[in-house]
Amino acid sequence: MANTVTKGVILVGGPSKGTRMRPLTLDCPKPLLPIGGKPMVWHPLNALAQVPGLTDIIMIGFYEDSVMAPFVRESQREFPNIRISYMREYRSLGTAGGLYHFRDLILRTPLPQHIFICNIDICSSFPFTELLAKHSAHRGVGTILGVNVPKDTATRYGCIVSDPETKQMLHYVEKPESWISNTVNGGVYLFDKSVFDEIRVAMDKKTECAAHNPLIELDETLQLEQDVIAPLAGTGKMYVCETRDFWRQIKTAASAVTASGLYLKQFQRSRPELLARAGGAIIEPVYIDGSAHIDGSAKIGPNATIGPNVVVGEGARIANAIVLDNSVIDKHAVVLNSIVGSNSRLGQWARVDGEPEPVSDVKGQISVSVLASDVHVAPETHIRSCIVLPNKNLPKNAYNQVLL
């Protein structure tokens, strides 16, 4: 195993995705949204960089090259021993279509035996080493990270049925109509290079269907889950590695606040140097960018991230929240269970708050408050459980509204 070449692929999607993260993604691409003080894509990239012998990390998506280039350059400086690149699809090709389109790049020298693949919208400890150990024991084509979720939420995900002893995948259904299993697809995979043979089989099936049906347009769009993994279930080629560590999807602004708190707690164990030192008015875990200015009397945390050039005034209170760059939280203002977008301002004694992310979605109910960029909340104004679009002045109280 010591000489086995391993590479990593992160599927970052594109601008037509991430609509449930709006209005945050109106100004910032989803992969670059700060979660736990770091861009969302940084977390899987950082975890991949810790895998012994990993040579390359390839991000695949259909954002413009110029959007991802600054992050790639910064990551290359942070992880100089790994080749990091971004490959732009000519259009959205699906989770397997992008892999197949760039297969020659992924398989270039040094030829990998193992390829980690993960989706961008996952908050996880990314147990790649554990996944590699399980995969090496069975030597199938692939191993999928399995996560246990409550029964009433399982049908939102790809559901897995596996052999309780061998962990061989027996059945896989993407978002089934009725419950079949509490074990769901964690969006993290490890494949042998032979996975490209399986993707080619899926592509050949699609080509054959198009040849016999003129209504089907032939293209390279393929989904890893439905077109590749589901057919592999029950063949003895796909296995499950179940994790008990933290995991959740990042699909909404509310989930971004939850994920940020999970990553901050992880940093306490793995990267304490990234966090602000607890004590005084800092309640750990808290991330504060070095360029931010925090008044000594402001109370920050737990689970708060403060971005670049943020100013927090005297007596302010921030917890379970994300405050993005260049924003001002004035004297005695409060931010709880909320996201404050870049270049926004809360006046003195203003309050922006919400409820923690609910376990189950309630139709029409907003939990956390989200202020987009350039939002100004007037002094002594209370904004609760609202979504606010960019360039708004809020002179009066609001509750459970979308403010256009």
Kinemage of the C-alpha trace (Angstrom):
@kinemage 1
@onewidth
@group {chain A} dominant
@subgroup {mainchain}
@vectorlist {calphas} color= white
{ca met a 1} P 0.000 0.000 0.000
{ca ala a 2} L 2.920 2.363 0.609
{ca asn a 3} L 3.535 2.878 -3.115
{ca thr a 4} L -0.143 3.168 -4.085
{ca val a 5} L -0.955 6.462 -5.785
{ca thr a 6} L -4.091 8.212 -4.544
{ca lys a 7} L -5.863 11.275 -5.964
{ca gly a 8} L -8.832 13.317 -4.832
{ca val a 9} L -11.711 14.864 -6.781
{ca ile a 10} L -14.074 17.491 -5.365
{ca leu a 11} L -17.298 18.111 -7.286
{ca val a 12} L -18.077 21.800 -6.832
{ca gly a 13} L -21.108 22.224 -9.122
{ca gly a 14} L -21.839 25.535 -10.754
{ca pro a 15} L -23.765 28.811 -10.637
{ca ser a 16} L -27.122 27.287 -11.548
{ca lys a 17} L -26.886 25.145 -8.419
{ca gly a 18} L -27.030 26.358 -4.845
{ca thr a 19} L -30.242 28.317 -5.386
{ca arg a 20} L -31.470 27.299 -1.916
{ca met a 21} L -28.432 29.136 -0.504
{ca arg a 22} L -29.626 32.439 -1.909
{ca pro a 23} L -29.275 35.323 -1.250
{ca leu a 24} L -25.764 34.392 -0.041
{ca thr a 25} L -24.785 32.922 -3.411
{ca leu a 26} L -25.874 36.055 -5.303
{ca asp a 27} L -22.500 37.596 -4.416
{ca cys a 28} L -20.293 34.624 -3.534
{ca pro a 29} L -20.046 31.259 -5.341
{ca lys a 30} L -21.252 28.439 -3.100
{ca pro a 31} L -17.852 26.653 -2.905
{ca leu a 32} L -16.264 29.849 -1.579
{ca leu a 33} L -18.876 30.689 1.066
{ca pro a 34} L -17.136 30.929 4.442
{ca ile a 35} L -18.162 28.052 6.718
{ca gly a 36} L -16.304 27.885 10.014
{ca gly a 37} L -14.159 30.775 8.804
{ca lys a 38} L -12.938 28.897 5.711
{ca pro a 39} L -14.389 28.524 2.196
{ca met a 40} L -16.758 25.567 2.004
{ca val a 41} L -14.495 23.769 -0.480
{ca trp a 42} L -11.459 24.198 1.813
{ca his a 43} L -12.737 21.628 4.311
{ca pro a 44} L -12.712 18.539 2.023
{ca leu a 45} L -9.540 19.834 0.361
{ca asn a 46} L -7.792 20.140 3.732
{ca ala a 47} L -8.907 16.627 4.709
{ca leu a 48} L -7.675 15.177 1.406
{ca ala a 49} L -4.324 16.898 1.895
{ca gln a 50} L -3.812 14.858 5.071
{ca val a 51} L -4.095 11.501 3.239
{ca pro a 52} L -0.630 9.899 3.066
{ca gly a 53} L 0.639 9.611 -0.500
{ca leu a 54} L -2.095 11.693 -2.102
{ca thr a 55} L -0.589 13.465 -5.136
{ca asp a 56} L -3.391 15.489 -6.761
{ca ile a 57} L -6.625 17.251 -5.837
{ca ile a 58} L -8.836 18.123 -8.806
{ca met a 59} L -11.910 20.315 -8.447
{ca ile a 60} L -14.511 19.861 -11.181
{ca gly a 61} L -17.366 22.270 -11.836
{ca phe a 62} L -18.725 24.835 -14.254
{ca tyr a 63} L -17.868 28.086 -12.562
{ca glu a 64} L -15.682 30.366 -14.666
{ca asp a 65} L -11.967 29.693 -14.238
{ca ser a 66} L -11.471 33.236 -12.946
{ca val a 67} L -13.886 32.553 -10.051
{ca met a 68} L -11.915 29.600 -8.692
{ca ala a 69} L -8.390 30.683 -9.663
{ca pro a 70} L -7.623 32.780 -6.517
{ca phe a 71} L -8.660 29.906 -4.249
{ca val a 72} L -6.556 27.427 -6.251
{ca arg a 73} L -3.484 29.684 -5.964
{ca glu a 74} L -3.947 30.168 -2.234
{ca ser a 75} L -4.499 26.437 -1.670
{ca gln a 76} L -1.405 25.579 -3.674
{ca arg a 77} L 0.635 27.812 -1.361
{ca glu a 78} L -0.963 26.221 1.719
{ca phe a 79} L -0.437 22.645 0.456
{ca pro a 80} L 2.723 22.877 -1.696
{ca asn a 81} L 3.315 19.101 -1.869
{ca ile a 82} L 0.047 18.385 -3.654
{ca arg a 83} L -0.885 19.378 -7.202
{ca ile a 84} L -4.184 21.317 -6.995
{ca ser a 85} L -6.216 22.228 -10.071
{ca tyr a 86} L -9.676 23.299 -11.194
{ca met a 87} L -11.291 21.869 -14.310
{ca arg a 88} L -14.242 23.711 -15.822
{ca glu a 89} L -16.952 21.722 -17.584
{ca tyr a 90} L -18.284 23.227 -20.813
{ca arg a 91} L -21.709 22.853 -19.170
{ca ser a 92} L -23.175 20.959 -16.236
{ca leu a 93} L -22.401 17.291 -16.874
{ca gly a 94} L -23.671 15.712 -13.643
{ca thr a 95} L -21.694 14.071 -10.870
{ca ala a 96} L -20.427 11.253 -13.107
{ca gly a 97} L -20.386 13.109 -16.422
{ca gly a 98} L -17.724 15.536 -15.211
{ca leu a 99} L -15.579 12.680 -13.942
{ca tyr a 100} L -15.817 10.920 -17.278
{ca his a 101} L -15.159 14.075 -19.284
{ca phe a 102} L -11.907 14.689 -17.390
{ca arg a 103} L -10.913 11.038 -16.994
{ca asp a 104} L -7.634 11.464 -18.909
{ca leu a 105} L -6.592 14.255 -16.573
{ca ile a 106} L -7.501 12.252 -13.466
{ca leu a 107} L -5.656 9.196 -14.758
{ca arg a 108} L -2.558 11.045 -15.938
{ca thr a 109} L 0.858 10.155 -14.504
{ca pro a 110} L 1.201 9.194 -11.755
{ca leu a 111} L -1.593 6.711 -12.474
{ca pro a 112} L -3.833 6.466 -9.381
{ca gln a 113} L -5.045 3.185 -7.966
{ca his a 114} L -7.447 4.993 -5.635
{ca ile a 115} L -9.598 8.053 -6.310
{ca phe a 116} L -11.478 9.842 -3.548
{ca ile a 117} L -14.574 11.705 -4.730
{ca cys a 118} L -16.661 14.047 -2.609
{ca asn a 119} L -19.476 16.511 -3.119
{ca ile a 120} L -19.084 20.148 -2.154
{ca asp a 121} L -22.250 20.491 -0.082
{ca ile a 122} L -21.206 18.091 2.680
{ca cys a 123} L -20.132 19.020 6.194
{ca ser a 124} L -18.149 16.101 7.567
{ca ser a 125} L -14.965 15.033 9.279
{ca phe a 126} L -14.187 13.377 5.894
{ca pro a 127} L -12.756 10.119 7.329
{ca phe a 128} L -10.655 9.371 4.251
{ca thr a 129} L -8.100 7.234 6.083
{ca glu a 130} L -10.849 5.020 7.511
{ca leu a 131} L -12.463 4.798 4.092
{ca leu a 132} L -9.140 3.735 2.572
{ca ala a 133} L -8.622 1.023 5.206
{ca lys a 134} L -12.110 -0.429 4.617
{ca his a 135} L -11.709 -0.254 0.853
{ca ser a 136} L -8.326 -1.991 0.919
{ca ala a 137} L -9.827 -4.854 2.935
{ca his a 138} L -12.511 -5.800 0.397
{ca arg a 139} L -10.945 -4.653 -2.913
{ca gly a 140} L -14.258 -3.950 -4.635
{ca val a 141} L -14.680 -1.189 -7.214
{ca gly a 142} L -15.888 1.345 -4.666
{ca thr a 143} L -16.676 2.211 -1.066
{ca ile a 144} L -19.333 4.748 -0.102
{ca leu a 145} L -19.508 6.683 3.150
{ca gly a 146} L -22.720 5.681 4.927
{ca val a 147} L -24.429 7.915 7.473
{ca asn a 148} L -27.260 7.054 9.853
{ca val a 149} L -30.081 9.628 9.919
{ca pro a 150} L -33.507 9.718 11.620
{ca lys a 151} L -36.135 7.601 9.919
{ca asp a 152} L -38.390 10.560 9.123
{ca thr a 153} L -35.633 12.300 7.140
{ca ala a 154} L -34.068 9.286 5.366
{ca thr a 155} L -36.102 9.617 2.163
{ca arg a 156} L -34.466 12.998 1.452
{ca tyr a 157} L -31.237 11.180 0.610
{ca gly a 158} L -29.920 8.225 -1.345
{ca cys a 159} L -30.803 5.221 0.836
{ca ile a 160} L -28.506 2.210 1.236
{ca val a 161} L -29.226 -1.385 2.200
{ca ser a 162} L -26.088 -3.389 2.986
{ca asp a 163} L -25.130 -6.796 4.326
{ca pro a 164} L -24.757 -6.323 8.110
{ca glu a 165} L -21.648 -8.533 8.230
{ca thr a 166} L -19.725 -7.886 5.012
{ca lys a 167} L -21.022 -4.301 4.459
{ca gln a 168} L -21.505 -5.169 0.812
{ca met a 169} L -24.080 -2.853 -0.765
{ca leu a 170} L -27.187 -4.802 -1.668
{ca his a 171} L -29.578 -2.054 -2.716
{ca tyr a 172} L -29.478 1.685 -3.436
{ca val a 173} L -32.333 4.077 -4.183
{ca glu a 174} L -31.949 7.838 -4.632
{ca lys a 175} L -34.624 9.678 -2.599
{ca pro a 176} L -37.109 6.774 -2.403
{ca glu a 177} L -40.839 7.446 -2.092
{ca ser a 178} L -41.025 5.357 1.075
{ca trp a 179} L -38.552 4.411 3.798
{ca ile a 180} L -36.141 1.580 3.092
{ca ser a 181} L -33.164 2.309 5.369
{ca asn a 182} L -31.768 4.773 7.903
{ca thr a 183} L -28.327 4.488 6.261
{ca val a 184} L -27.900 7.123 3.583
{ca asn a 185} L -25.305 8.235 1.065
{ca gly a 186} L -22.811 10.577 2.758
{ca gly a 187} L -21.616 12.040 -0.558
{ca val a 188} L -18.048 10.773 -0.082
{ca tyr a 189} L -16.607 7.867 -2.080
{ca leu a 190} L -13.430 5.932 -2.724
{ca phe a 191} L -13.104 4.157 -6.060
{ca asp a 192} L -10.486 2.115 -7.842
{ca lys a 193} L -9.536 3.441 -11.254
{ca ser a 194} L -11.813 0.777 -12.735
{ca val a 195} L -14.755 3.060 -11.850
{ca phe a 196} L -14.247 4.631 -15.269
{ca asp a 197} L -15.097 1.276 -16.839
{ca glu a 198} L -18.381 1.357 -14.892
{ca ile a 199} L -19.083 4.932 -16.003
{ca arg a 200} L -18.430 3.886 -19.594
{ca val a 201} L -21.013 1.105 -19.205
{ca ala a 202} L -23.524 3.724 -18.007
{ca met a 203} L -22.627 5.982 -20.931
{ca asp a 204} L -23.001 3.107 -23.404
{ca lys a 205} L -26.472 2.346 -22.010
{ca lys a 206} L -27.446 5.973 -22.464
{ca thr a 207} L -26.105 5.971 -26.022
{ca glu a 208} L -28.071 2.817 -26.817
{ca cys a 209} L -31.284 4.337 -25.422
{ca ala a 210} L -30.744 7.482 -27.498
{ca ala a 211} L -30.185 5.403 -30.628
{ca his a 212} L -33.587 3.737 -30.196
{ca asn a 213} L -35.527 6.800 -29.085
{ca pro a 214} L -35.293 10.014 -31.127
{ca leu a 215} L -36.835 11.966 -28.229
{ca ile a 216} L -33.761 11.338 -26.052
{ca glu a 217} L -30.935 13.813 -26.641
{ca leu a 218} L -27.489 12.229 -26.371
{ca asp a 219} L -25.070 14.109 -24.144
{ca glu a 220} L -22.421 13.443 -21.517
{ca thr a 221} L -24.670 14.123 -18.529
{ca leu a 222} L -24.505 11.286 -16.014
{ca gln a 223} L -25.267 11.072 -12.300
{ca leu a 224} L -22.872 9.065 -10.153
{ca glu a 225} L -25.637 8.032 -7.764
{ca gln a 226} L -28.392 6.893 -10.128
{ca asp a 227} L -26.380 5.896 -13.214
{ca val a 228} L -23.331 4.237 -11.628
{ca ile a 229} L -23.763 3.387 -7.944
{ca ala a 230} L -27.345 2.085 -8.110
{ca pro a 231} L -26.485 -0.487 -10.847
{ca leu a 232} L -23.413 -1.579 -8.838
{ca ala a 233} L -25.547 -2.434 -5.786
{ca gly a 234} L -25.930 -6.187 -5.420
{ca thr a 235} L -23.040 -6.989 -7.774
{ca gly a 236} L -20.405 -7.461 -5.046
{ca lys a 237} L -18.467 -4.454 -6.348
{ca met a 238} L -19.720 -1.748 -3.949
{ca tyr a 239} L -19.266 -1.571 -0.161
{ca val a 240} L -20.318 0.748 2.658
{ca cys a 241} L -18.154 2.368 5.331
{ca glu a 242} L -20.461 3.737 8.038
{ca thr a 243} L -19.347 6.725 10.076
{ca arg a 244} L -20.549 7.785 13.526
{ca asp a 245} L -18.790 11.137 13.298
{ca phe a 246} L -20.566 14.407 12.508
{ca trp a 247} L -22.182 14.845 9.117
{ca arg a 248} L -24.805 17.010 7.471
{ca gln a 249} L -25.674 18.441 4.112
{ca ile a 250} L -25.188 22.155 3.424
{ca lys a 251} L -28.207 22.936 1.270
{ca thr a 252} L -29.610 26.062 2.921
{ca ala a 253} L -28.399 29.129 4.784
{ca ala a 254} L -29.709 27.604 8.019
{ca ser a 255} L -27.590 24.506 7.456
{ca ala a 256} L -24.556 26.743 6.852
{ca val a 257} L -24.844 28.066 10.416
{ca thr a 258} L -25.134 24.511 11.773
{ca ala a 259} L -22.185 23.331 9.674
{ca ser a 260} L -20.075 26.284 10.784
{ca gly a 261} L -20.582 25.291 14.418
{ca leu a 262} L -19.653 21.675 13.669
{ca tyr a 263} L -16.422 22.707 11.962
{ca leu a 264} L -15.504 25.077 14.788
{ca lys a 265} L -15.898 22.206 17.269
{ca gln a 266} L -13.701 20.036 15.040
{ca phe a 267} L -11.039 22.761 14.950
{ca gln a 268} L -10.885 22.625 18.746
{ca arg a 269} L -9.477 19.106 18.356
{ca ser a 270} L -7.617 19.285 15.055
{ca arg a 271} L -6.632 22.918 14.366
{ca pro a 272} L -6.899 24.950 17.603
{ca glu a 273} L -4.487 27.532 16.192
{ca leu a 274} L -7.248 28.664 13.806
{ca leu a 275} L -9.547 29.686 16.658
{ca ala a 276} L -9.704 32.736 18.871
{ca arg a 277} L -8.390 32.141 22.373
{ca ala a 278} L -11.188 31.656 24.896
{ca gly a 279} L -11.396 33.963 27.855
{ca gly a 280} L -12.942 37.250 28.843
{ca ala a 281} L -15.792 37.944 26.441
{ca ile a 282} L -14.843 35.122 23.999
{ca ile a 283} L -16.808 31.890 24.525
{ca glu a 284} L -15.233 29.091 22.482
{ca pro a 285} L -15.340 27.948 19.787
{ca val a 286} L -14.983 31.181 17.826
{ca tyr a 287} L -13.171 32.079 14.604
{ca ile a 288} L -12.076 35.703 14.198
{ca asp a 289} L -10.175 36.857 11.120
{ca gly a 290} L -6.954 38.619 11.981
{ca ser a 291} L -8.053 41.827 10.252
{ca ala a 292} L -11.305 42.154 12.242
{ca his a 293} L -11.603 44.707 15.035
{ca ile a 294} L -13.524 43.513 18.102
{ca asp a 295} L -14.199 45.840 21.010
{ca gly a 296} L -12.998 44.289 24.258
{ca ser a 297} L -16.453 44.548 25.815
{ca ala a 298} L -18.222 42.681 22.980
{ca lys a 299} L -19.304 39.128 23.836
{ca ile a 300} L -18.587 36.654 21.025
{ca gly a 301} L -19.520 32.954 20.855
{ca pro a 302} L -20.047 30.152 21.039
{ca asn a 303} L -20.136 29.059 17.393
{ca ala a 304} L -19.430 32.441 15.829
{ca thr a 305} L -17.252 33.297 12.830
{ca ile a 306} L -16.137 36.864 12.166
{ca gly a 307} L -14.807 37.612 8.677
{ca pro a 308} L -12.131 39.981 7.340
{ca asn a 309} L -12.303 43.684 8.243
{ca val a 310} L -15.445 43.256 10.364
{ca val a 311} L -15.920 45.864 13.097
{ca val a 312} L -17.765 44.841 16.277
{ca gly a 313} L -18.620 47.664 18.642
{ca glu a 314} L -18.859 48.113 22.374
{ca gly a 315} L -21.206 45.725 24.174
{ca ala a 316} L -22.278 43.859 21.017
{ca arg a 317} L -23.352 40.207 21.256
{ca ile a 318} L -22.752 37.566 18.547
{ca ala a 319} L -23.415 33.803 18.861
{ca asn a 320} L -24.347 30.916 16.539
{ca ala a 321} L -23.738 33.256 13.654
{ca ile a 322} L -21.616 34.080 10.628
{ca val a 323} L -20.605 37.701 9.994
{ca leu a 324} L -19.041 38.171 6.566
{ca asp a 325} L -16.354 40.596 5.449
{ca asn a 326} L -16.418 44.377 5.864
{ca ser a 327} L -19.578 44.425 7.975
{ca val a 328} L -20.171 46.593 11.050
{ca ile a 329} L -21.988 45.442 14.182
{ca asp a 330} L -22.480 48.688 16.071
{ca lys a 331} L -22.612 49.301 19.819
{ca his a 332} L -24.878 46.909 21.755
{ca ala a 333} L -26.226 45.274 18.575
{ca val a 334} L -27.090 41.560 18.714
{ca val a 335} L -26.645 38.795 16.124
{ca leu a 336} L -27.958 35.324 17.071
{ca asn a 337} L -28.739 32.322 14.820
{ca ser a 338} L -28.104 34.486 11.773
{ca ile a 339} L -25.827 35.260 8.838
{ca val a 340} L -24.819 38.866 8.163
{ca gly a 341} L -23.643 39.373 4.579
{ca ser a 342} L -20.641 41.378 3.461
{ca asn a 343} L -20.634 45.189 3.673
{ca ser a 344} L -23.704 45.197 5.908
{ca arg a 345} L -24.311 47.301 9.010
{ca leu a 346} L -26.351 46.889 12.174
{ca gly a 347} L -27.056 50.164 13.958
{ca gln a 348} L -26.769 50.687 17.712
{ca trp a 349} L -29.073 48.391 19.727
{ca ala a 350} L -30.286 46.664 16.539
{ca arg a 351} L -31.047 42.964 16.805
{ca val a 352} L -30.942 40.295 14.083
{ca asp a 353} L -31.856 36.827 15.285
{ca gly a 354} L -33.683 33.614 14.452
{ca glu a 355} L -34.304 30.075 15.567
{ca pro a 356} L -31.728 27.263 15.321
{ca glu a 357} L -32.050 25.118 12.221
{ca pro a 358} L -35.043 22.771 12.682
{ca val a 359} L -34.644 19.016 12.383
{ca ser a 360} L -37.549 18.886 9.928
{ca asp a 361} L -38.470 21.590 7.435
{ca val a 362} L -41.687 23.465 8.149
{ca lys a 363} L -43.190 24.824 4.953
{ca gly a 364} L -43.254 28.611 4.901
{ca gln a 365} L -41.297 28.925 8.127
{ca ile a 366} L -37.898 30.666 8.141
{ca ser a 367} L -35.496 29.706 10.935
{ca val a 368} L -32.223 31.653 10.832
{ca ser a 369} L -32.115 35.232 9.601
{ca val a 370} L -29.989 35.873 6.515
{ca leu a 371} L -28.900 39.344 5.484
{ca ala a 372} L -27.383 39.516 1.997
{ca ser a 373} L -24.674 42.033 1.135
{ca asp a 374} L -25.059 45.785 1.708
{ca val a 375} L -27.995 45.532 4.119
{ca his a 376} L -28.379 48.284 6.697
{ca val a 377} L -30.478 47.658 9.805
{ca ala a 378} L -31.544 50.872 11.502
{ca pro a 379} L -30.740 51.461 15.192
{ca glu a 380} L -33.105 49.773 17.671
{ca thr a 381} L -34.660 47.650 14.902
{ca his a 382} L -35.463 43.959 15.369
{ca ile a 383} L -35.202 41.564 12.388
{ca arg a 384} L -36.255 38.011 13.285
{ca ser a 385} L -36.284 34.925 11.037
{ca cys a 386} L -36.119 36.944 7.813
{ca ile a 387} L -34.396 36.539 4.460
{ca val a 388} L -33.165 39.922 3.207
{ca leu a 389} L -31.964 40.538 -0.352
{ca pro a 390} L -28.993 42.809 -1.150
{ca asn a 391} L -28.921 46.609 -0.936
{ca lys a 392} L -31.766 46.993 1.546
{ca asn a 393} L -32.327 49.556 4.280
{ca leu a 394} L -34.450 48.156 7.089
{ca pro a 395} L -36.008 50.989 9.112
{ca lys a 396} L -38.641 48.928 10.968
{ca asn a 397} L -39.081 45.577 12.689
{ca ala a 398} L -39.823 42.459 10.618
{ca tyr a 399} L -40.629 38.816 11.425
{ca asn a 400} L -40.669 35.680 9.231
{ca gln a 401} L -40.560 37.578 5.958
{ca val a 402} L -38.621 37.603 2.712
{ca leu a 403} L -37.643 41.248 2.263
{ca leu a 404} L -37.086 41.944 -1.440
